[in-house]
Amino acid sequence: MNNQTKSQFVAVASITSELSAVMVVAKEISLAAANAKAIAFRAGDKAKGFQPITDFINELAKETIDLVTDINVYALLLYRLTVNEYRRTGAYNRFEIATKLAEGALYGASMQAPLENARARMQDCQRQFKRDVAHLLSQLEAVMHHARAARVIAANSRIEASQAGEYLQSLQAVAESVDKAAHTIHDNVQRCRVALSIYRSN
């Protein structure tokens, strides 16, 4: 297995691991939204401005979970593509060796067509991998957008929580948990992007 293929396997395994963590955090945000909704309901008019924010938090969590689910499916396809590329590269290398060994032999020229076919199949896989990486990077950017939006919502949550009287601490805790989760998602997704970005330009 060459270094390129090894690094592709490592990159795909890395993003799968990072996205699993993102999924856990997104579910935590969804739970935080449910808790905030219950607190805001008990607070009544004191948390009137906080109530619609809980809907935004919940919607954001659901959208993030859906996005990460789609990305995980794509990551699996990328893994399979890497396996195919590994096999096709191996086939091409064997054909190349056989073609060199057959130079000057009576039917040596007949090896050229299978060699070209093996090269074409290998290059098709490489091009597909780059296309899929580009698509995956755009999906990861969408998750980053959700993380940035979650931070804005957390900031607004703090403002609204300050009006909630005795419920201030409970709602502030929700805002802090959303902000922390957004940071975690941002960092995890950024690591995914770094792992994949090298293949966008290669």
Sequence and secondary structure as in RCSB ss.txt:
>XXXX:A:sequence
MNNQTKSQFVAVASITSELSAVMVVAKEISLAAANAKAIAFRAGDKAKGFQPITDFINELAKETIDLVTDINVYA
LLLYRLTVNEYRRTGAYNRFEIATKLAEGALYGASMQAPLENARARMQDCQRQFKRDVAHLLSQLEAVMHHARAA
RVIAANSRIEASQAGEYLQSLQAVAESVDKAAHTIHDNVQRCRVALSIYRSN
>XXXX:A:secstr
  HHHHHHHHHHHHHHHHHHHHHHHHHHHHHHHHHHHHHHHHHGGGGTTTHHHHHHHHHHHHHHHHHHHHHHHHH
HHHHHHHHHHHHHHHHHHHHHHHHHHTTTSTTGGGGHHHHHHHHHHHHHHHHHHHHHHHHHHHHHHHHHHHHHHH
HHHHHHHHHHHTTSGGGHHHHHHHHHHHHHHHHHHHHHHHHHHHHHHHHHH 
